[in-house]
Amino acid sequence: MRKLCRNRLQVQKKKSALGQEGNFKQTQKLCMPFLRFKKDKVPAVGVQALDLKLPFCEIEVLKENLELIKRQLGLDRLEVLSATDADAIEKAWNHAILLKSNPHPQEILVQGRS
């Protein structure tokens, strides 16, 4: 039974996009620490540890830490704009093209240096 399951997994792996790229082992090696972290978190937090949605608002965290981020990056000006707000997308002008390359963005960072 175990061998049958292992064979099925191998077939599915080869059919997947990652399996067809040929660097599955390398990708797996990169992902394993994250997967272990998530697995270890489940007993403490419960199945919510596997949720894709974060338990906090990313934009609010960025806005609350804006001064620290500016200082750490050596920026004079930094704005955090919502990728779901049409006015913010227009304000981001040429940076908004990044939205097309990321299907699920949450924020747009626009920086300025003096």
Contact map, one row per residue, 1 for C-alpha under 8 A:
111110000000000000000000000000000000000000000000000000000000000000000000000000000000000000000000000000000000000000
111111000000000000000000000000000000000000000000000000000000000000000000000000000000000000000000000000000000000000
111111100000000000000000000000000000000000000000000000000000000000000000000000000000000000000000000000000000000000
111111110000000000000000000000000000000000000000000000000000000000000000000000000000000000000000000000000000000000
111111111000000000000000000000000000000000000000000000000000000000000000000000000000000000000000000000000000000000
011111111100000000000000000000000000000000000000000000000000000000000000000000000000000000000000000000000000000000
001111111110000000000000000000000000000000000000000000000000000000000000000000000000000000000000000000000000000000
000111111111000000000000000000000000000000000000000000000000000000000000000000000000000000000000000000000000000000
000011111111100000000000000000000000000000000000000000000000000000000000000000000000000000000000000000000000000000
000001111111110000000000000000000000000000000000000000000000000000000000000000000000000000000000000000000000000000
000000111111111000000000000000000000000000000000000000000000000000000000000000000000000000000000000000000000000000
000000011111111100000000000000000000000000000000000000000000000000000000000000000000000000000000000000000000000000
000000001111111101100000000000000000000000000000000000000000000000000000000000000000000000000000000000000000000000
000000000111111111110000000000000000000000000000000000000000000000000000000000000000000000000000000000000000000000
000000000011111110110000000000000000000000000000000000000000000000000000000000000000000000000000000000000000000000
000000000001111111110000000000000000000000000000000000000000000000000000000000000000000000000000000000000000000000
000000000000011111111000000000000000000000000000000000000000000000000000000000000000000000000000000000000000000000
000000000000110111111111001000000000000000000000000000000000000000000000000000000000000000000000000000000000000000
000000000000111111111111000000000000000000000000000000000000000000000000000000000000000000000000000000000000000000
000000000000011111111100000000000000000000000000000000000000000000000000000000000000000000000000000000000000000000
000000000000000011111111000000000000000000000000000000000000000000000000000000000000000000000000000000000000000000
000000000000000001111111000000000000000000000000000000000000000000000000000000000000000000000000000000000000000000
000000000000000001101111111000000000000000000000000000000000000000000000000000000000000000000000000000000000000000
000000000000000001101111111100000000000000000000000000000000000000000000000000000000000000000000000000000000000000
000000000000000000000011111110000000000000000000000000000000000000000000000000000000000000000000000000000000000000
000000000000000000000011111111000000000000000000000000000000000000000000000000000000000000000000000000000000000000
000000000000000001000011111111100000000000000000000000000000000000000000000000000000000000000000000000000000000000
000000000000000000000001111111110000000000000000000000000000000000000000000000000000000000000000000000000000000000
000000000000000000000000111111111000000000000000000000000000000000000000000000000000000000000000000000000000000000
000000000000000000000000011111111000000000000000000000000000000000000000000000000000000000000000000000000000000000
000000000000000000000000001111111110000000000000000000000000000000000000000000000000000000000000000000000000000000
000000000000000000000000000111111111000000000000000000000000000000000000000000000000000000000000000000000000000000
000000000000000000000000000011111111100000000000000000000000000000000000000000000000000000000000000000000000000000
000000000000000000000000000000111111110000000000000000000000000000000000000000000000000000000000000000000000000000
000000000000000000000000000000111111111000000000000000000000000000000000000000000000000000000000000000000000000000
000000000000000000000000000000011111111100000000000000000000000000000000000000000000000000000000000000000000000000
000000000000000000000000000000001111111110000000000000000000000000000000000000000000000000000000000000000000000000
000000000000000000000000000000000111111111000000110000000000000000000000000000000000000000000000000000000000000000
000000000000000000000000000000000011111111100000000000000000000000000000000000000000000000000000000000000000000000
000000000000000000000000000000000001111111110000000000000000000000000000000000000000000000000000000000000000000000
000000000000000000000000000000000000111111111100100000000000000000000000000000000000000000000000000000000000000000
000000000000000000000000000000000000011111111111110000000000000000000000000000000000000000000000000000000000000000
000000000000000000000000000000000000001111111100000000000000000000000000000000000000000000000000000000000000000000
000000000000000000000000000000000000000111111100000000000000000000000000000000000000000000000000000000000000000000
000000000000000000000000000000000000000011111111100000000000000000000000000000000000000000000000000000000000000000
000000000000000000000000000000000000000011111111100000000000000000000000000000000000000000000000000000000000000000
000000000000000000000000000000000000000001001111111000000000000000000000000000000000000000000000000000000000000000
000000000000000000000000000000000000000001001111111000000000000000000000000000000000000000000000000000000000000000
000000000000000000000000000000000000010011001111111000000000000000000000000000000000000000000000000000000000000000
000000000000000000000000000000000000010001000011111100000000000000000000000000000000000000000000000000000000000000
000000000000000000000000000000000000000000000011111111000000000000000000000000000000000000000000000000000000000000
000000000000000000000000000000000000000000000000011111000000000000000000000000000000000000000000000000000000000000
000000000000000000000000000000000000000000000000001111100000000000000000000000000000000000000000000000000000000000
000000000000000000000000000000000000000000000000001111111000000000000000000000000000000000000000000000000000000000
000000000000000000000000000000000000000000000000000011111000000000000000000000000000000000000000000000000000000000
000000000000000000000000000000000000000000000000000001111100100000000000000000000000000000000000000000000000000000
000000000000000000000000000000000000000000000000000001111111100000000000000000000000000000000000000000000000000000
000000000000000000000000000000000000000000000000000000011111110000000000000000000000000000000000000000000110000000
000000000000000000000000000000000000000000000000000000001111111000000000000000011100000000000000000000000110000000
000000000000000000000000000000000000000000000000000000001111111100000000000000000000000000000000000000000000000000
000000000000000000000000000000000000000000000000000000011111111110000000000000000000000000000000000000000000000000
000000000000000000000000000000000000000000000000000000000111111111000000000000010000000000000000000000000000000000
000000000000000000000000000000000000000000000000000000000011111111000000000000010000000000000000000000000000000000
000000000000000000000000000000000000000000000000000000000001111111100000000000000000000000000000000000000000000000
000000000000000000000000000000000000000000000000000000000000111111111000000000000000000000000000000000000000000000
000000000000000000000000000000000000000000000000000000000000011111111100000001000000000000000000000000000000000000
000000000000000000000000000000000000000000000000000000000000000111111110000000000000000000000000000000000000000000
000000000000000000000000000000000000000000000000000000000000000011111111000000000000000000000000000000000000000000
000000000000000000000000000000000000000000000000000000000000000011111111100000000000000000000000000000000000000000
000000000000000000000000000000000000000000000000000000000000000001111111111111000000000000000000000000000000000000
000000000000000000000000000000000000000000000000000000000000000000111111111000000000000000000000000000000000000000
000000000000000000000000000000000000000000000000000000000000000000011111111000000000000000000000000000000000000000
000000000000000000000000000000000000000000000000000000000000000000001111111000000000000000000000000000000000000000
000000000000000000000000000000000000000000000000000000000000000000000111111100000000000000000000000000000000000000
000000000000000000000000000000000000000000000000000000000000000000000111111111000000000000000000000000000000001111
000000000000000000000000000000000000000000000000000000000000000000000100011111000000000000000000000000000000000111
000000000000000000000000000000000000000000000000000000000000000000000100001111100000000000000000000000000000001110
000000000000000000000000000000000000000000000000000000000000000001000100001111110000000000000000000000000000111100
000000000000000000000000000000000000000000000000000000000000000000000000000011111000000000000000000000000000111000
000000000000000000000000000000000000000000000000000000000010011000000000000001111100000000000000000000000011110000
000000000000000000000000000000000000000000000000000000000010000000000000000000111110100110010000000000000011110000
000000000000000000000000000000000000000000000000000000000010000000000000000000011111100110000000000000000111000000
000000000000000000000000000000000000000000000000000000000000000000000000000000001111110110000000001000001111000000
000000000000000000000000000000000000000000000000000000000000000000000000000000000111110110000000000000000100000000
000000000000000000000000000000000000000000000000000000000000000000000000000000001111111110000000000000000000000000
000000000000000000000000000000000000000000000000000000000000000000000000000000000011111111000000000000000000000000
000000000000000000000000000000000000000000000000000000000000000000000000000000000000111111100000000000000000000000
000000000000000000000000000000000000000000000000000000000000000000000000000000001111111111110000000000000000000000
000000000000000000000000000000000000000000000000000000000000000000000000000000001111111111111001000000000001000000
000000000000000000000000000000000000000000000000000000000000000000000000000000000000011111111001000000000000000000
000000000000000000000000000000000000000000000000000000000000000000000000000000000000001111111000000000000000000000
000000000000000000000000000000000000000000000000000000000000000000000000000000001000000111111111000000000001010000
000000000000000000000000000000000000000000000000000000000000000000000000000000000000000011111111100000000000000000
000000000000000000000000000000000000000000000000000000000000000000000000000000000000000000011111100000000000000000
000000000000000000000000000000000000000000000000000000000000000000000000000000000000000000011111111000000001010000
000000000000000000000000000000000000000000000000000000000000000000000000000000000000000011011111111100000001000000
000000000000000000000000000000000000000000000000000000000000000000000000000000000000000000001111111110000000000000
000000000000000000000000000000000000000000000000000000000000000000000000000000000000000000000011111111000000000000
000000000000000000000000000000000000000000000000000000000000000000000000000000000010000000000011111111111000000000
000000000000000000000000000000000000000000000000000000000000000000000000000000000000000000000001111111100000000000
000000000000000000000000000000000000000000000000000000000000000000000000000000000000000000000000111111100000000000
000000000000000000000000000000000000000000000000000000000000000000000000000000000000000000000000011111111000000000
000000000000000000000000000000000000000000000000000000000000000000000000000000000000000000000000001111111000000000
000000000000000000000000000000000000000000000000000000000000000000000000000000000000000000000000001001111100000000
000000000000000000000000000000000000000000000000000000000000000000000000000000000010000000000000001001111111000000
000000000000000000000000000000000000000000000000000000000110000000000000000000000111000000000000000000011111000000
000000000000000000000000000000000000000000000000000000000110000000000000000000011110000000000000000000001111100000
000000000000000000000000000000000000000000000000000000000000000000000000000000011110000010010011000000001111110000
000000000000000000000000000000000000000000000000000000000000000000000000000001111000000000000000000000000011111000
000000000000000000000000000000000000000000000000000000000000000000000000000001111000000000010010000000000001111100
000000000000000000000000000000000000000000000000000000000000000000000000001011100000000000000000000000000000111110
000000000000000000000000000000000000000000000000000000000000000000000000001111000000000000000000000000000000011111
000000000000000000000000000000000000000000000000000000000000000000000000001110000000000000000000000000000000001111
000000000000000000000000000000000000000000000000000000000000000000000000001100000000000000000000000000000000000111
